[in-house]
């Protein structure tokens, strides 16, 4: 720290004026350096987000100094330091959905028949759905039961949502 002198113009007294502690030194030692470490990580996160999204962001370091109740000059002060990160985020594009008769969302327009419905693919999806439904059973499921379930579901017009 450097020491300089200043003149009190009211009294004519020459006073020693010690330079203030550098803020970076205070930040590094506050709370064992945890706030400094957090701010460093958040700055890196901010830099990456701005680079990725091409939009500005901010990182604020907020220092709150408070005197206790019944404060006496020269008494201790409570100092809290916090960071506030506002990094840009990407915009998630919207997707188009239709509502089926029950009000559930679907990627297919329920008013149109599919142009290229693959019956073999449909049966494979039904088999997959049946296998997933039966997964976790302790006893083995006989293949003829799976065939019967697939045939029954297909005949009933079961269509797996895509």
C-alpha positions in Angstrom: 0.0 0.0 0.0 1.3 3.4 -0.8 1.0 6.4 1.6 0.3 9.9 0.4 -0.4 13.1 2.3 -3.4 15.4 2.1 -4.1 18.8 3.5 -7.1 19.5 5.7 -8.1 22.9 4.3 -10.1 23.7 7.5 -7.3 23.2 10.0 -4.2 23.4 7.8 -3.2 20.0 9.2 -1.2 17.6 6.9 -2.7 14.1 7.2 -1.4 10.8 6.0 -3.7 9.2 3.4 -3.3 5.6 3.0 -4.5 4.2 -0.4 -7.6 2.0 -0.1 -7.3 -1.8 -0.2 -7.6 -3.0 -3.8 -11.1 -4.4 -4.3 -9.7 -7.5 -5.9 -7.8 -8.3 -2.7 -10.9 -7.9 -0.6 -12.9 -10.1 -3.0 -10.2 -12.9 -3.0 -10.1 -13.0 0.9 -13.8 -12.5 1.6 -15.4 -15.8 2.8 -12.2 -17.7 2.1 -12.4 -16.8 -1.6 -15.7 -18.6 -2.3 -17.4 -15.5 -3.7 -14.4 -14.8 -5.9 -14.4 -18.4 -7.1 -18.1 -18.3 -7.9 -17.7 -15.0 -9.7 -14.9 -16.5 -11.8 -17.0 -19.5 -12.8 -20.0 -17.3 -13.6 -17.8 -15.0 -15.7 -16.6 -18.0 -17.7 -20.3 -19.2 -18.1 -21.3 -15.7 -19.2 -18.5 -15.5 -21.8 -19.5 -18.9 -23.2 -23.2 -18.0 -23.4 -22.5 -14.7 -25.1 -20.2 -16.4 -27.6 -22.7 -19.2 -28.3 -25.9 -17.0 -28.6 -24.4 -13.7 -29.8 -26.4 -11.7 -27.2 -25.2 -9.6 -24.3 -25.3 -10.7 -20.7 -24.3 -9.3 -17.3 -22.5 -10.4 -14.2 -22.9 -8.0 -11.2 -21.0 -8.2 -8.0 -23.1 -6.7 -5.2 -21.5 -5.6 -1.9 -23.9 -4.9 1.0 -22.4 -3.2 4.0 -24.5 -2.9 7.2 -23.8 -1.6 10.6 -25.3 -3.5 13.5 -28.2 -2.0 15.6 -26.9 0.4 18.2 -23.9 1.1 16.0 -21.0 2.9 17.5 -18.4 4.6 15.3 -15.5 2.3 14.7 -17.6 -0.8 15.6 -17.7 -3.9 13.3 -19.6 -3.9 10.0 -21.4 -6.8 8.4 -20.3 -7.1 4.7 -22.0 -9.5 2.3 -21.0 -10.1 -1.3 -23.3 -11.7 -3.9 -23.2 -12.2 -7.6 -26.1 -11.9 -10.1 -25.6 -13.6 -13.4 -27.9 -12.8 -16.4 -26.5 -15.0 -19.2 -28.3 -15.1 -22.6 -30.1 -18.3 -23.4 -31.0 -19.8 -26.8 -34.6 -19.6 -28.0 -36.3 -22.9 -28.3 -38.2 -22.9 -31.6 -41.9 -23.8 -31.6 -43.3 -27.0 -33.1 -46.6 -27.6 -34.8 -49.0 -30.0 -33.1 -52.6 -31.2 -33.7 -55.1 -32.2 -31.1 -56.7 -35.6 -31.4 -60.3 -36.4 -30.4 -59.4 -36.7 -26.7 -57.5 -33.3 -26.7 -54.0 -34.9 -26.7 -51.2 -33.5 -28.8 -50.1 -35.3 -31.9 -47.6 -34.6 -34.6 -50.0 -36.1 -37.2 -53.1 -34.3 -38.5 -55.9 -36.5 -37.3 -58.1 -35.3 -40.2 -55.8 -36.8 -42.8 -55.1 -40.5 -43.5 -51.4 -41.3 -43.6 -50.1 -41.4 -47.2 -47.3 -43.9 -46.6 -48.4 -46.1 -43.8 -46.1 -49.1 -43.6 -48.1 -52.2 -42.3 -44.9 -54.0 -41.4 -43.6 -51.0 -39.5 -46.9 -50.7 -37.8 -46.9 -54.3 -36.6 -43.3 -53.8 -35.4 -44.4 -50.8 -33.4 -47.3 -52.7 -31.9 -45.0 -55.6 -31.0 -42.6 -53.1 -29.4 -45.5 -51.5 -27.4 -46.7 -55.0 -26.2 -43.2 -56.0 -25.3 -42.7 -52.8 -23.3 -46.0 -53.3 -21.6 -45.1 -56.8 -20.5 -41.5 -56.0 -19.6 -40.6 -56.7 -16.0 -42.8 -59.7 -15.5 -41.2 -62.4 -13.5 -42.5 -65.2 -15.6 -41.7 -65.6 -19.3 -44.4 -64.5 -21.7 -45.1 -67.1 -24.3 -44.6 -65.9 -27.9 -48.1 -67.1 -28.9 -49.6 -64.8 -26.3 -47.6 -61.9 -27.8 -48.9 -62.9 -31.3 -52.5 -63.0 -30.0 -52.1 -59.6 -28.3 -50.6 -58.0 -31.4 -53.4 -59.5 -33.6 -56.1 -58.3 -31.2 -54.7 -54.8 -30.9 -54.2 -54.5 -34.7 -57.7 -55.7 -35.3 -59.0 -53.2 -32.8 -57.3 -50.4 -34.8 -54.6 -49.7 -32.2 -52.2 -47.1 -33.4 -49.2 -46.1 -31.4 -48.8 -42.3 -31.2 -45.7 -41.0 -32.9 
